[in-house]
Amino acid sequence: MIELLTANTPNGKKISIMLEEIGFVYKLTKININKDEQFKPEFKKISPFCKIPVIIDHDNNQSLFESGAILMYLGEKSGKFYHKNSRTIINQWLMGQMAYVGPMLGQHHQFHHYNPGKSQFGEKRYFEISTRIYKELDDRLSVSRFLSGSEYTIADIATFPWIARHEWHDIGLKRYKHLTRWYEEISSREAVKKGFDLLKKGEQIPKP
Ligand SMILES: N[C@@H](CCC(=O)N[C@@H](CS)C(=O)NCC(=O)O)C(=O)O
């Protein structure tokens, strides 16, 4: 049994979506990052940077931090969405999400959504970078059904919850035809709908 220690954020939703997709039984343990629960010593033992998400695989007592590493682990364990023959390309799109798409859109959230008016430089910089990311993803998806090729993989699962915050981004998802097509296709998956509603409160995926 997998225990998912998380909060209801894009990084957290990556893992609940993956667990729903692979059909593993899992237990949700909420970590309230607004109340600094991520800094508790017992949590730091399994998450050295004091971040969610973390999983504990109770089948072998293995704990993992970093959402990309968790997706790879679950992909390997389940044999789904991380095909051996495609790992070289999947890893590139997954690492691109981890190192670029997520952190940059995260900064855009900080300046544009949570703290508007505090830094003109920060707002402009991350708005521009995020707009570039939409265009770069759209370009890729104009020649490929999914990010790493014709198959839906953990690279898509990692990227989707970030684009699902598009209403916060104010970039206009609909202006990006291929990204919208990809977004709608993934949004329609039953496991994605379930995993997106991480807290089981009926949270809906935002429409494009
Ligand atoms: N690279 C990490 C990033 C995780 C991350 O930034 N988690 C945020 C929530 S989305 C967090 O735990 N924030 C609490 C904090 O920084 O104190 C991953 O993908 O797992």
The ligand as an ORCA input file, in Angstrom:
! r2SCAN-3c Opt
* xyz 0 1
  N      10.744     19.752     -6.878
  C       9.796     19.431     -5.842
  C       9.006     20.674     -5.509
  C       8.007     20.427     -4.429
  C       7.390     21.713     -3.934
  O       7.771     22.826     -4.335
  N       6.417     21.558     -3.053
  C       5.775     22.721     -2.471
  C       4.258     22.670     -2.677
  S       3.865     22.549     -4.403
  C       6.030     22.747     -0.980
  O       6.127     21.717     -0.341
  N       6.127     23.957     -0.421
  C       6.318     24.135      0.965
  C       7.556     24.931      1.277
  O       8.329     25.225      0.359
  O       7.736     25.274      2.436
  C       8.859     18.328     -6.334
  O       8.495     18.366     -7.511
  O       8.499     17.429     -5.555
*
